Structure formats: structure tokens, C-alpha cells
Amino acid sequence: MQDTYSNDQLTAYGRRLAARLCDQYFAAQPVGATLDGPAVLKLAPVRQLNLYVVQQLLAQWTGEMGRLRSPYFDYEDPAVRQALTQLMNLLSRRIRLTRSTYEPLLAQAAADTLRTALDPQAIFESKLLPDGLSSAAPAQLRDALRYVDVNKALFQDFIDSLPADLPQERDFLLNRFRLYRDAHYKDATPIGALLDELSQVLPVTEAELRPAAAAPQPAPAPAAPEVAAAAPAPPTVAAPEPVAAPVVVPPPAPVAAAEPAPAVAPTPAPEPQPVVAAAPVIEPVVVAGPAPVVSAPEAPAPAAAEKPKPLAAAAPAAPTLADRLAATASGSGTLNEKLASTAAPAATLAEAQPKVESLRSAISINQRFSFINELFNGENMEYHAAVEHLDALPTADAAKRYVTEDLAQRYQWTRKDEHINKLLRLIDRKFA
């Protein structure tokens, strides 16, 4: 039975795992190091990763050979095809992969490795029956099975169940394998065993590969009755009544008349409840009050109308560095000039921190992921190309101009001041 999984999660994990393995390998190699065939077959500790990388290389070579068609030359001649086969064997021993070409292949291989355990049907269609095949014989399927290690027994038993040496239509093979998989799902490799192998390189759980559950939305219906039930409360807080309460304060004769006044005086906060409590006492006291004291409401009126201002309104917020960078599109001057004032402390930071030999070795894994996601739009290869170029520049001024003028304009860096300054500080440390 097919497990539920997220293609986006598989792809994201494949990229992270490929970056981790490449960091471990290329960090110990000189700049510009390449991989040959034997290195590709043993670089990853999980065998299926290496096999899928080799299969992708074979597909690339087959595609290049397939484009060798001409109205002037016969590429279908047996002698020519034999020579092409010899060329293929020769090229297979001359593999040369840089990090920028190898890492995407490894990321795809990692995603396909997880998909082999989670969705054998999709792997049978993409790996054993590529798009170009309208039909296939068991011998062709066995040849493609050389590059599959996970769930290999499931695929092998299905191929053995087909009529020997008889080509079958693509749709027939796909439908028949679907039925075979559903009937033999217990024979499939458990996903837990594969995750344990991959977690030795980069930890991963089965839950991380499933689609994220949608957050439950609060039902709006119950909220309406609560608001309706609370609605009758405001009519009890009558605005004119609290203002009329202080009129009773002046009567000197009765002792009971003096009690409502303290109830109003000690409440500086704008809360209507204490004032409403004094409202019922107004009626008996007004009878004894003399007429001239009507002018008394002027004194408490400011206290009732006065409302404390929020602290945020007391002082305007100072413009941040992100605000100044965001204005570069409309203001005059280059981004280099705008960053000149903010990058000034970099010199003192470079003096306080040790010098680094290269940016590639100085940037930590977490910081590298931050630069890739925030500055290079998630493009790992473009990040590595930019760092290699920065390491090759002769002076700090040239490196900073490349960051603030070339890269900033190319990737439209706005509100990225924190990450830009971190990169500039690393440049200062390199050229200190």
C-alpha cells in the first residue's frame, strides 16, 4: 500500500542531505576539485544514492547521443553504433563532476531513494519505464533494475512473473504492477530501515516527509452568541450619570453625603464601574443640595475625560537600517553608498575577530543556509559560485563592490541588511 508523503518535503530533504555530504567531502579537497566515476560510486554511505546518481549520468549521456542525428551521416550503421558504444565505455571512465554539477544529481537521487520506499509505483514508472518507452520486454526491465537497490526484490519478482522475452505495452505493465504491488505490499522494504540509514548523514523522521496538517480554523458561529450576550451590559454604563455624580459633593450637612465623594476621587483610571456604583446615591442627596453648586461639574469633568496615552505614541520610532535600505530604489546613490554608514563598524569587528583564510571555510553550515535562503533565493549553486568569486578577488574593496553593486542589483536585495552586513564582516576578516 502506498504511504502518504509530500513531494516538497522529499525534495527539500534531498537538497539538505546533498549539501551536507558535499560539505563533508569538498571541505577536505582543494578548490576546484572534481569527482571521477569510482568516487561517485562510494561518496554517499547509502548505496542507492550512488546508483541513482550513476543512472542520471547514463540518462544524460544517452540524451546527448540521441541528438547525434544528421541528414548527411548514417548513425544507424552497425560500425558507427559499435564505435559509439566504445565511446560510451571510454567516457564512463572519464567522469568529471564539480560540486556545482554533482550536488543537484545527488539531491535528486536522495528524493528518489525515499520515493522508492514510499511509492514503488512512481519509481517503476520513472526508473524502469522512462517516458520514451511505449513498450518493454522483461530483459529491458532487468537492465534498468541494475540501478535499484531499495525494494529490489519486489521489482524483481514482478519482472519474473511476466511472459519471458515478450514485449508488453506500457499501460499494461503499469496496471499489472499496480495490482502486483497491492497484493504484495507486505514484501516491500520498511521505510524505517531506510530512514535509519539516511539519518546517519542527516536526521529525518517519517512524520517530516508527510504533508503538513492544516491548522484547524476556529468556528465563527459560537462567537456571535457570546457577543450578543455581552451586548446588554453597555447600557448600564450611562455616560451622563457619571458626570452628574460629582454635583452632589458640595452638600455639607449630612454625613452620608460625604461617602460618595471618595468613591469617585481615588479612581484615576478611565473605568466607568466605580462611577456607576455611585449613581444610585444621587437621588437622596440632591434634595439637600443648594442650587448654586451646579457649577461644580467643571472640576471632575477633566478627570473623567482624561485618558492615558499609550507609551508608543509618546516618542516616534527611529528609522531602522532596513528602512534606509528599502529606500535605495527611490533615493539617489548606489547601494554601496547607502551601506557605507552601516558597514563602518566592520573594521573594528575584523580587528576583534581572527582572520580567515577563505570565505568558504569561514561560513558555518547554519550561516550558509541563511545566506542561500535570504540572499540567493534558495539557489545553492549560485551561492557557491558567488563565494568562489569573492575568494578569488584580490582586495576587500573589490569584494565589497561585488557584493554591494553586482550581487545586490542582481538579486534585488532590499531589507536584507542583517545578512549583507554579516557577509561584509566576513570579507573584512578575510582581508584583515
Backbone hydrogen bonds in HBPLUS format (Angstrom, degrees):
<---DONOR---> <-ACCEPTOR-->    atom                        ^
c    i                          cat <-CA-CA->   ^        H-A-AA   ^      H-
h    n   atom  resd res      DA  || num        DHA   H-A  angle D-A-AA Bond
n    s   type  num  typ     dist DA aas  dist angle  dist       angle   num
A0006-SER N   A0209-LEU O   2.78 MM 203  5.86 151.8  1.86 168.4 161.7     1
A0010-LEU N   A0006-SER O   3.03 MM   4  6.37 158.7  2.07 152.0 157.8     2
A0011-THR N   A0007-ASN O   2.92 MM   4  6.11 162.5  1.95 150.8 155.4     3
A0012-ALA N   A0008-ASP O   2.91 MM   4  6.06 161.0  1.95 146.7 152.2     4
A0013-TYR N   A0009-GLN O   2.95 MM   4  6.09 164.2  1.97 149.3 153.5     5
A0014-GLY N   A0010-LEU O   2.93 MM   4  6.08 157.1  1.99 145.7 152.6     6
A0015-ARG N   A0011-THR O   3.05 MM   4  6.34 152.8  2.13 148.7 154.8     7
A0016-ARG N   A0012-ALA O   3.10 MM   4  6.39 161.1  2.13 149.1 154.1     8
A0017-LEU N   A0013-TYR O   2.87 MM   4  6.07 166.4  1.89 159.0 162.5     9
A0018-ALA N   A0014-GLY O   2.96 MM   4  6.06 159.1  2.01 144.1 150.2    10
A0019-ALA N   A0015-ARG O   2.95 MM   4  6.12 158.6  2.00 147.0 152.9    11
A0020-ARG N   A0016-ARG O   2.96 MM   4  6.20 153.7  2.03 146.0 153.3    12
A0021-LEU N   A0017-LEU O   3.00 MM   4  6.27 167.0  2.02 155.4 157.6    13
A0022-CYS N   A0018-ALA O   2.95 MM   4  6.08 160.8  1.99 149.5 155.3    14
A0023-ASP N   A0019-ALA O   2.89 MM   4  6.00 152.9  1.96 144.3 151.9    15
A0024-GLN N   A0020-ARG O   3.05 MM   4  6.31 159.4  2.10 148.1 153.2    16
A0025-TYR N   A0021-LEU O   3.01 MM   4  6.25 151.7  2.09 145.7 153.2    17
A0026-PHE N   A0022-CYS O   2.80 MM   4  5.69 155.8  1.86 151.3 157.0    18
A0027-ALA N   A0023-ASP O   3.13 MM   4  5.54 143.0  2.27 131.1 138.8    19
A0028-ALA N   A0025-TYR O   3.31 MM   3  5.94 146.5  2.43 111.2 118.5    20
A0029-GLN N   A0026-PHE O   3.09 MM   3  4.88 159.8  2.13  99.8 105.9    21
A0033-ALA N   A0030-PRO O   3.16 MM   3  5.69 136.3  2.36 145.1 140.4    22
A0035-LEU N   A0097-LEU O   2.69 MM  62  4.87 144.6  1.81 132.0 144.3    23
A0097-LEU N   A0035-LEU O   2.92 MM  62  4.87 155.0  1.99 134.5 142.7    24
A0040-VAL N   A0036-ASP O   3.05 MM   4  6.32 152.3  2.12 153.7 161.9    25
A0040-VAL N   A0037-GLY O   3.10 MM   3  5.19 118.4  2.49  99.8 114.8    26
A0041-LEU N   A0037-GLY O   3.17 MM   4  6.47 151.0  2.26 153.1 160.8    27
A0042-LYS N   A0039-ALA O   3.26 MM   3  5.44 152.1  2.35 102.0 110.0    28
A0043-LEU N   A0039-ALA O   2.93 MM   4  5.69 119.2  2.30 150.9 162.6    29
A0049-LEU N   A0046-VAL O   3.11 MM   3  5.73 136.1  2.31 115.4 125.4    30
A0051-LEU N   A0047-ARG O   3.09 MM   4  6.40 159.6  2.13 155.5 161.7    31
A0052-TYR N   A0048-GLN O   3.06 MM   4  6.19 160.6  2.10 149.4 153.5    32
A0053-VAL N   A0049-LEU O   3.12 MM   4  6.37 146.6  2.24 144.2 153.3    33
A0054-VAL N   A0050-ASN O   3.07 MM   4  6.36 160.3  2.11 149.7 154.1    34
A0055-GLN N   A0051-LEU O   2.93 MM   4  6.21 155.0  2.00 146.7 154.1    35
A0056-GLN N   A0052-TYR O   3.02 MM   4  6.21 150.9  2.11 140.0 146.9    36
A0057-LEU N   A0053-VAL O   3.05 MM   4  6.40 150.9  2.14 145.8 153.9    37
A0058-LEU N   A0054-VAL O   2.94 MM   4  6.26 153.2  2.01 149.5 157.0    38
A0059-ALA N   A0055-GLN O   2.95 MM   4  6.25 151.9  2.03 144.9 152.5    39
A0060-GLN N   A0056-GLN O   2.94 MM   4  6.23 150.2  2.03 144.7 152.7    40
A0061-TRP N   A0057-LEU O   2.97 MM   4  6.26 159.4  2.01 149.5 154.7    41
A0062-THR N   A0058-LEU O   2.86 MM   4  6.08 162.9  1.88 151.3 156.2    42
A0063-GLY N   A0059-ALA O   2.96 MM   4  6.09 153.7  2.03 142.3 149.3    43
A0064-GLU N   A0060-GLN O   3.03 MM   4  6.32 153.8  2.10 146.1 152.9    44
A0065-MET N   A0061-TRP O   2.90 MM   4  6.19 159.1  1.95 153.7 159.6    45
A0066-GLY N   A0062-THR O   2.81 MM   4  5.96 146.1  1.92 143.0 153.1    46
A0067-ARG N   A0064-GLU O   3.28 MM   3  5.38 142.8  2.43  96.7 106.7    47
A0068-LEU N   A0065-MET O   3.03 MM   3  5.34 158.9  2.07 108.1 114.6    48
A0069-ARG N   A0067-ARG O   2.91 MM   2  5.63 128.4  2.18 108.0  92.5    49
A0080-VAL N   A0077-ASP O   2.98 MM   3  5.22 115.5  2.41 103.6 119.5    50
A0081-ARG N   A0077-ASP O   2.91 MM   4  6.20 164.5  1.93 163.2 168.1    51
A0082-GLN N   A0078-PRO O   2.92 MM   4  6.06 151.4  2.00 144.5 152.3    52
A0083-ALA N   A0079-ALA O   2.98 MM   4  6.21 153.6  2.05 142.1 149.3    53
A0084-LEU N   A0080-VAL O   2.87 MM   4  6.17 152.0  1.94 150.0 158.4    54
A0085-THR N   A0081-ARG O   2.95 MM   4  6.18 149.0  2.05 142.0 150.0    55
A0086-GLN N   A0082-GLN O   3.02 MM   4  6.35 154.2  2.09 146.1 152.8    56
A0087-LEU N   A0083-ALA O   2.89 MM   4  6.18 150.4  1.98 143.8 152.7    57
A0088-MET N   A0084-LEU O   2.87 MM   4  6.14 150.8  1.95 145.2 152.9    58
A0089-ASN N   A0085-THR O   3.02 MM   4  6.34 157.2  2.07 147.4 152.9    59
A0090-LEU N   A0086-GLN O   2.95 MM   4  6.20 149.8  2.04 144.1 152.8    60
A0091-LEU N   A0087-LEU O   2.82 MM   4  6.08 161.3  1.86 152.8 157.7    61
A0092-SER N   A0088-MET O   2.93 MM   4  6.10 146.6  2.04 145.2 154.1    62
A0093-ARG N   A0090-LEU O   3.11 MM   3  5.49 148.3  2.21 105.5 114.7    63
A0094-ARG N   A0091-LEU O   2.82 MM   3  4.81 160.9  1.86 108.6 113.3    64
A0101-THR N   A0098-THR O   3.24 MM   3  5.38 136.4  2.44  99.4 110.5    65
A0102-TYR N   A0098-THR O   2.88 MM   4  5.98 149.3  1.97 151.4 161.0    66
A0103-GLU N   A0099-ARG O   2.95 MM   4  5.69 171.8  1.96 149.8 152.3    67
A0106-LEU N   A0102-TYR O   3.00 MM   4  6.28 156.1  2.06 156.9 164.5    68
A0107-ALA N   A0103-GLU O   2.91 MM   4  6.13 155.4  1.97 152.3 159.1    69
A0108-GLN N   A0104-PRO O   3.05 MM   4  6.25 161.4  2.09 148.3 152.2    70
A0109-ALA N   A0105-LEU O   2.96 MM   4  6.15 152.4  2.04 141.9 150.3    71
A0110-ALA N   A0106-LEU O   2.93 MM   4  6.16 150.1  2.02 147.4 154.4    72
A0111-ALA N   A0107-ALA O   3.15 MM   4  6.46 162.2  2.19 148.2 152.1    73
A0112-ASP N   A0108-GLN O   2.92 MM   4  6.13 161.8  1.95 151.5 156.9    74
A0113-THR N   A0109-ALA O   2.88 MM   4  5.99 142.7  2.02 140.9 151.2    75
A0114-LEU N   A0110-ALA O   3.20 MM   4  6.51 159.6  2.24 150.2 153.2    76
A0115-ARG N   A0111-ALA O   3.01 MM   4  6.24 154.1  2.08 143.7 151.8    77
A0116-THR N   A0112-ASP O   2.88 MM   4  6.03 135.8  2.08 140.8 151.4    78
A0118-LEU N   A0114-LEU O   3.03 MM   4  6.27 154.8  2.10 147.5 155.5    79
A0119-ASP N   A0115-ARG O   2.71 MM   4  5.30 161.4  1.74 143.2 147.9    80
A0122-ALA N   A0119-ASP O   3.14 MM   3  5.61 121.8  2.50 110.6 122.5    81
A0123-ILE N   A0119-ASP O   3.36 MM   4  6.73 156.2  2.42 150.2 157.0    82
A0124-PHE N   A0120-PRO O   2.85 MM   4  6.04 156.2  1.91 151.9 158.3    83
A0125-GLU N   A0121-GLN O   3.12 MM   4  6.36 153.0  2.19 145.2 152.0    84
A0126-SER N   A0122-ALA O   3.01 MM   4  6.19 151.4  2.09 143.3 151.0    85
A0127-LYS N   A0123-ILE O   2.76 MM   4  5.41 162.5  1.79 147.2 152.9    86
A0129-LEU N   A0124-PHE O   3.07 MM   5  6.35 123.9  2.39 144.4 160.0    87
A0133-LEU N   A0130-PRO O   3.14 MM   3  5.81 165.3  2.16 121.8 126.2    88
A0170-ARG N   A0134-SER O   2.88 MM  36  5.25 145.1  2.01 150.2 139.2    89
A0136-ALA N   A0168-GLN O   2.99 MM  32  5.54 150.9  2.08 147.4 154.5    90
A0168-GLN N   A0136-ALA O   2.91 MM  32  5.54 163.8  1.94 133.6 134.9    91
A0140-GLN N   A0137-ALA O   3.00 MM   3  5.42 125.3  2.31 110.2 123.2    92
A0141-LEU N   A0137-ALA O   3.21 MM   4  6.60 157.2  2.27 153.3 160.1    93
A0142-ARG N   A0138-PRO O   2.93 MM   4  6.19 155.4  1.99 151.7 158.1    94
A0143-ASP N   A0139-ALA O   3.08 MM   4  6.28 148.4  2.19 140.6 148.8    95
A0144-ALA N   A0140-GLN O   3.15 MM   4  6.49 155.1  2.22 147.5 152.9    96
A0145-LEU N   A0141-LEU O   2.97 MM   4  6.16 135.6  2.17 138.4 151.4    97
A0146-ARG N   A0143-ASP O   3.41 MM   3  5.77 162.2  2.45 104.5 109.6    98
A0147-TYR N   A0144-ALA O   3.33 MM   3  6.23 169.4  2.34 122.1 123.9    99
A0148-VAL N   A0145-LEU O   3.11 MM   3  5.23 169.6  2.12 113.3 115.1   100
A0155-PHE N   A0151-ASN O   3.33 MM   4  6.73 162.8  2.36 154.0 157.3   101
A0156-GLN N   A0152-LYS O   2.82 MM   4  5.98 161.9  1.86 154.9 160.9   102
A0157-ASP N   A0153-ALA O   2.96 MM   4  6.03 165.3  1.99 148.8 151.7   103
A0158-PHE N   A0154-LEU O   3.26 MM   4  6.43 152.7  2.34 139.9 147.1   104
A0159-ILE N   A0155-PHE O   3.03 MM   4  6.32 162.3  2.06 153.4 157.6   105
A0160-ASP N   A0156-GLN O   2.99 MM   4  6.24 154.3  2.05 148.6 156.1   106
A0161-SER N   A0157-ASP O   3.17 MM   4  6.36 128.4  2.45 134.4 146.6   107
A0161-SER N   A0158-PHE O   3.02 MM   3  5.15 136.4  2.22  98.2 110.8   108
A0162-LEU N   A0159-ILE O   3.17 MM   3  5.46 161.0  2.20 108.1 114.0   109
A0173-LEU N   A0169-GLU O   3.02 MM   4  6.34 161.1  2.06 155.6 160.5   110
A0174-LEU N   A0170-ARG O   2.96 MM   4  6.26 161.3  2.00 156.9 162.0   111
A0175-ASN N   A0171-ASP O   3.02 MM   4  6.15 169.6  2.03 151.3 154.1   112
A0176-ARG N   A0172-PHE O   2.90 MM   4  6.00 159.6  1.95 148.8 155.3   113
A0177-PHE N   A0173-LEU O   2.91 MM   4  6.01 156.7  1.96 145.8 152.0   114
A0178-ARG N   A0174-LEU O   3.05 MM   4  6.24 151.4  2.14 144.2 151.9   115
A0179-LEU N   A0175-ASN O   3.17 MM   4  6.49 159.3  2.22 148.3 152.4   116
A0180-TYR N   A0176-ARG O   2.97 MM   4  6.21 158.0  2.02 146.4 153.2   117
A0181-ARG N   A0177-PHE O   2.76 MM   4  5.92 159.8  1.80 152.8 157.7   118
A0182-ASP N   A0178-ARG O   3.08 MM   4  6.27 162.0  2.11 147.5 151.8   119
A0183-ALA N   A0179-LEU O   3.09 MM   4  6.28 146.1  2.21 142.8 151.8   120
A0184-HIS N   A0180-TYR O   2.99 MM   4  6.13 133.1  2.22 143.1 155.3   121
A0184-HIS N   A0181-ARG O   3.23 MM   3  5.15 132.8  2.47  94.3 106.7   122
A0187-ASP N   A0184-HIS O   2.98 MM   3  5.55 155.0  2.04 115.9 123.3   123
A0188-ALA N   A0185-TYR O   3.21 MM   3  5.47 164.0  2.24 108.1 113.0   124
A0195-LEU N   A0191-ILE O   2.97 MM   4  6.24 159.7  2.01 154.5 160.7   125
A0196-ASP N   A0192-GLY O   3.02 MM   4  6.21 148.9  2.12 145.1 152.6   126
A0197-GLU N   A0193-ALA O   3.38 MM   4  6.68 151.6  2.46 139.0 145.3   127
A0198-LEU N   A0194-LEU O   3.02 MM   4  6.36 165.9  2.04 156.2 159.5   128
A0199-SER N   A0195-LEU O   2.83 MM   4  5.85 149.4  1.92 145.2 153.8   129
A0200-GLN N   A0197-GLU O   3.23 MM   3  5.61 151.7  2.32 104.7 112.8   130
A0201-VAL N   A0198-LEU O   2.93 MM   3  5.57 150.4  2.02 115.1 123.3   131
A0202-LEU N   A0198-LEU O   2.97 MM   4  6.23 167.6  1.99 156.1 156.8   132
A0208-GLU N   A0205-THR O   3.19 MM   3  5.44 132.5  2.43 100.5 112.1   133
A0209-LEU N   A0206-GLU O   3.13 MM   3  5.43 148.5  2.24 105.7 114.8   134
A0210-ARG N   A0207-ALA O   3.31 MM   3  5.44 161.1  2.35 104.4 110.0   135
A0223-ALA N   A0220-PRO O   3.20 MM   3  5.48 131.8  2.44 103.9 116.6   136
A0224-ALA N   A0221-ALA O   3.25 MM   3  5.74 137.9  2.43 111.7 120.7   137
A0227-VAL N   A0223-ALA O   3.18 MM   4  6.46 156.6  2.23 150.1 155.8   138
A0228-ALA N   A0224-ALA O   2.93 MM   4  6.18 157.7  1.98 152.3 159.4   139
A0229-ALA N   A0225-PRO O   2.77 MM   4  5.94 149.9  1.85 147.6 155.6   140
A0230-ALA N   A0226-GLU O   3.03 MM   4  6.22 146.5  2.14 141.3 149.9   141
A0231-ALA N   A0227-VAL O   3.01 MM   4  6.09 122.0  2.36 137.1 151.5   142
A0231-ALA N   A0228-ALA O   3.27 MM   3  5.09 141.8  2.43  91.7 102.5   143
A0233-ALA N   A0230-ALA O   3.20 MM   3  5.77 150.2  2.29 114.7 122.8   144
A0236-THR N   A0233-ALA O   3.09 MM   3  5.90 153.0  2.16 128.0 134.2   145
A0237-VAL N   A0234-PRO O   2.83 MM   3  5.38 152.8  1.90 120.0 128.5   146
A0244-ALA N   A0240-PRO O   3.15 MM   4  6.41 145.5  2.27 148.1 158.0   147
A0244-ALA N   A0241-GLU O   3.09 MM   3  5.13 122.1  2.44  97.8 112.4   148
A0245-ALA N   A0241-GLU O   3.22 MM   4  6.42 136.5  2.42 149.8 160.5   149
A0247-VAL N   A0244-ALA O   3.14 MM   3  5.66 152.4  2.21 115.2 123.3   150
A0248-VAL N   A0245-ALA O   3.27 MM   3  6.10 162.0  2.31 125.5 128.4   151
A0249-VAL N   A0246-PRO O   3.11 MM   3  5.42 162.3  2.14 111.7 117.2   152
A0258-ALA N   A0255-VAL O   3.12 MM   3  5.61 149.5  2.21 109.3 117.5   153
A0259-GLU N   A0256-ALA O   3.34 MM   3  5.62 152.9  2.42 104.2 111.3   154
A0263-ALA N   A0260-PRO O   3.05 MM   3  5.25 126.5  2.35 100.9 115.5   155
A0264-VAL N   A0261-ALA O   3.04 MM   3  5.47 144.8  2.17 111.9 121.0   156
A0265-ALA N   A0261-ALA O   3.12 MM   4  6.34 162.8  2.15 157.4 162.7   157
A0271-GLU N   A0269-ALA O   2.76 MM   2  5.60 138.7  1.93 107.4  94.6   158
A0276-VAL N   A0272-PRO O   3.06 MM   4  6.24 156.4  2.11 157.9 165.2   159
A0277-ALA N   A0273-GLN O   3.10 MM   4  6.38 150.0  2.20 151.8 159.7   160
A0278-ALA N   A0275-VAL O   3.13 MM   3  5.34 133.8  2.35 100.5 112.2   161
A0279-ALA N   A0276-VAL O   3.07 MM   3  5.17 149.0  2.17 102.7 112.1   162
A0281-VAL N   A0278-ALA O   3.18 MM   3  5.68 145.7  2.31 113.8 122.9   163
A0282-ILE N   A0279-ALA O   3.08 MM   3  5.57 162.3  2.11 119.5 125.0   164
A0286-VAL N   A0282-ILE O   3.04 MM   4  6.05 153.7  2.12 161.9 167.4   165
A0288-ALA N   A0285-VAL O   3.13 MM   3  5.69 130.6  2.38 112.3 122.4   166
A0289-GLY N   A0286-VAL O   3.22 MM   3  5.01 136.4  2.42  92.9 105.0   167
A0294-VAL N   A0291-ALA O   3.28 MM   3  6.20 147.2  2.40 132.1 132.6   168
A0296-ALA N   A0293-VAL O   3.14 MM   3  5.61 167.3  2.15 117.0 120.2   169
A0299-ALA N   A0296-ALA O   3.18 MM   3  6.15 154.5  2.25 134.0 136.4   170
A0301-ALA N   A0297-PRO O   3.28 MM   4  6.11 143.4  2.42 146.8 156.2   171
A0303-ALA N   A0300-PRO O   2.95 MM   3  5.22 118.1  2.35 104.7 120.7   172
A0304-ALA N   A0300-PRO O   3.10 MM   4  6.45 151.3  2.18 157.0 165.6   173
A0305-ALA N   A0301-ALA O   2.99 MM   4  6.17 155.6  2.05 154.6 161.8   174
A0306-GLU N   A0302-PRO O   2.77 MM   4  5.64 135.5  1.97 142.6 152.9   175
A0313-ALA N   A0310-PRO O   3.09 MM   3  5.61 143.0  2.24 108.5 117.8   176
A0314-ALA N   A0311-LEU O   3.03 MM   3  5.19 148.9  2.12 103.0 112.7   177
A0323-ASP N   A0320-THR O   3.14 MM   3  5.22 123.7  2.48  94.1 107.7   178
A0324-ARG N   A0320-THR O   3.22 MM   4  6.65 151.7  2.31 143.8 150.9   179
A0325-LEU N   A0321-LEU O   2.94 MM   4  6.25 156.0  2.00 151.2 157.9   180
A0326-ALA N   A0322-ALA O   2.90 MM   4  6.07 147.9  2.00 141.8 150.8   181
A0327-ALA N   A0324-ARG O   3.28 MM   3  5.34 140.2  2.45  95.6 106.2   182
A0328-THR N   A0325-LEU O   3.14 MM   3  5.50 165.7  2.16 113.4 116.3   183
A0330-SER N   A0327-ALA O   3.26 MM   3  5.68 135.4  2.47 107.5 117.4   184
A0331-GLY N   A0327-ALA O   2.88 MM   4  5.88 154.7  1.94 158.7 167.2   185
A0337-GLU N   A0334-THR O   3.09 MM   3  5.33 123.3  2.42  99.4 112.2   186
A0338-LYS N   A0334-THR O   3.10 MM   4  6.51 153.8  2.17 145.5 153.2   187
A0339-LEU N   A0335-LEU O   2.91 MM   4  6.07 149.8  2.00 147.5 154.7   188
A0340-ALA N   A0337-GLU O   3.21 MM   3  5.03 147.0  2.33  93.6 103.4   189
A0343-ALA N   A0339-LEU O   2.80 MM   4  5.80 147.8  1.91 156.1 163.7   190
A0346-ALA N   A0343-ALA O   3.07 MM   3  5.55 157.7  2.13 114.4 121.5   191
A0349-LEU N   A0345-PRO O   3.13 MM   4  6.42 157.8  2.18 153.1 159.9   192
A0350-ALA N   A0346-ALA O   2.81 MM   4  6.04 154.6  1.88 150.6 157.4   193
A0351-GLU N   A0347-ALA O   3.04 MM   4  6.35 145.5  2.17 140.6 149.7   194
A0352-ALA N   A0348-THR O   3.06 MM   4  6.32 143.8  2.20 140.7 150.2   195
A0352-ALA N   A0349-LEU O   3.08 MM   3  5.03 119.8  2.46  91.8 106.9   196
A0353-GLN N   A0349-LEU O   2.99 MM   4  6.18 136.5  2.19 147.1 158.2   197
A0356-VAL N   A0429-ARG O   3.39 MM  73  5.89 149.7  2.49 103.4 110.5   198
A0362-ALA N   A0358-SER O   3.17 MM   4  6.27 139.9  2.34 138.5 149.8   199
A0363-ILE N   A0359-LEU O   3.05 MM   4  6.03 146.1  2.17 154.2 157.4   200
A0368-ARG N   A0364-SER O   2.80 MM   4  5.96 147.3  1.91 144.5 154.2   201
A0369-PHE N   A0365-ILE O   3.00 MM   4  6.31 161.9  2.03 152.9 156.2   202
A0370-SER N   A0366-ASN O   3.02 MM   4  6.28 151.0  2.11 142.3 150.9   203
A0371-PHE N   A0367-GLN O   2.88 MM   4  6.18 158.1  1.93 150.2 155.0   204
A0372-ILE N   A0368-ARG O   2.88 MM   4  6.14 165.9  1.90 155.7 159.6   205
A0373-ASN N   A0369-PHE O   3.00 MM   4  6.12 166.6  2.02 149.1 152.4   206
A0374-GLU N   A0370-SER O   2.91 MM   4  5.87 163.3  1.94 150.6 155.9   207
A0375-LEU N   A0371-PHE O   2.81 MM   4  5.22 154.3  1.87 136.9 145.5   208
A0376-PHE N   A0371-PHE O   3.27 MM   5  6.69 137.6  2.47 149.4 156.8   209
A0376-PHE N   A0372-ILE O   3.25 MM   4  4.85 134.8  2.47 107.6 119.6   210
A0378-GLY N   A0372-ILE O   2.75 MM   6  5.00 156.2  1.81 141.6 137.5   211
A0379-GLU N   A0376-PHE O   2.93 MM   3  5.62 168.7  1.94 126.5 130.3   212
A0383-TYR N   A0379-GLU O   3.23 MM   4  6.50 150.5  2.33 144.8 152.8   213
A0384-HIS N   A0380-ASN O   3.10 MM   4  6.45 162.7  2.13 153.1 156.6   214
A0385-ALA N   A0381-MET O   3.00 MM   4  6.23 158.5  2.05 148.9 154.9   215
A0386-ALA N   A0382-GLU O   3.03 MM   4  6.18 155.7  2.09 143.0 149.1   216
A0387-VAL N   A0383-TYR O   2.96 MM   4  6.26 160.4  2.00 155.9 161.0   217
A0388-GLU N   A0384-HIS O   2.98 MM   4  6.13 163.1  2.01 150.1 154.7   218
A0389-HIS N   A0385-ALA O   3.06 MM   4  6.23 151.2  2.14 141.1 149.0   219
A0390-LEU N   A0386-ALA O   2.95 MM   4  6.23 154.1  2.02 146.5 153.6   220
A0391-ASP N   A0387-VAL O   2.93 MM   4  6.18 156.9  1.98 150.7 156.6   221
A0392-ALA N   A0388-GLU O   3.15 MM   4  6.33 133.4  2.38 135.3 146.7   222
A0392-ALA N   A0389-HIS O   3.11 MM   3  5.10 130.8  2.37  94.0 107.4   223
A0393-LEU N   A0390-LEU O   3.25 MM   3  5.35 150.5  2.34 101.5 109.8   224
A0399-ALA N   A0395-THR O   3.15 MM   4  6.42 154.8  2.22 141.3 148.4   225
A0400-LYS N   A0396-ALA O   2.84 MM   4  6.07 159.0  1.89 153.3 158.9   226
A0401-ARG N   A0397-ASP O   2.93 MM   4  6.10 158.5  1.98 147.8 153.8   227
A0402-TYR N   A0398-ALA O   3.04 MM   4  6.21 151.4  2.12 140.9 148.7   228
A0403-VAL N   A0399-ALA O   3.05 MM   4  6.37 146.2  2.17 142.1 151.0   229
A0404-THR N   A0400-LYS O   2.82 MM   4  6.00 177.4  1.82 163.6 162.7   230
A0405-GLU N   A0401-ARG O   2.89 MM   4  5.48 146.6  2.01 139.6 146.5   231
A0407-LEU N   A0402-TYR O   2.91 MM   5  6.27 171.3  1.92 167.4 168.7   232
A0408-ALA N   A0403-VAL O   3.07 MM   5  6.16 135.1  2.28 144.2 156.6   233
A0409-GLN N   A0405-GLU O   3.36 MM   4  6.01 151.9  2.45 124.5 131.3   234
A0410-ARG N   A0406-ASP O   3.00 MM   4  6.15 156.4  2.05 149.4 156.9   235
A0411-TYR N   A0407-LEU O   3.00 MM   4  6.09 163.6  2.03 155.9 157.8   236
A0413-TRP N   A0408-ALA O   3.09 MM   5  5.06 157.2  2.14 136.8 144.0   237
A0420-ILE N   A0416-LYS O   2.97 MM   4  6.14 161.2  2.00 159.3 165.4   238
A0421-ASN N   A0417-ASP O   2.88 MM   4  5.92 165.2  1.91 149.9 153.6   239
A0422-LYS N   A0418-GLU O   3.16 MM   4  6.39 149.0  2.26 138.6 146.8   240
A0423-LEU N   A0419-HIS O   3.11 MM   4  6.36 156.3  2.17 144.5 150.1   241
A0424-LEU N   A0420-ILE O   2.89 MM   4  6.21 155.3  1.95 150.7 158.3   242
A0425-ARG N   A0421-ASN O   2.86 MM   4  6.05 151.9  1.94 146.1 153.3   243
A0426-LEU N   A0422-LYS O   3.09 MM   4  6.36 150.5  2.18 142.4 149.9   244
A0427-ILE N   A0423-LEU O   3.07 MM   4  6.39 147.1  2.18 142.7 151.7   245
A0428-ASP N   A0424-LEU O   2.96 MM   4  6.32 153.6  2.04 146.6 153.5   246
A0429-ARG N   A0425-ARG O   3.00 MM   4  6.31 151.3  2.08 143.8 151.4   247
A0430-LYS N   A0426-LEU O   3.00 MM   4  6.26 147.2  2.11 141.9 150.8   248
A0431-PHE N   A0427-ILE O   3.07 MM   4  6.34 158.3  2.11 154.2 158.4   249
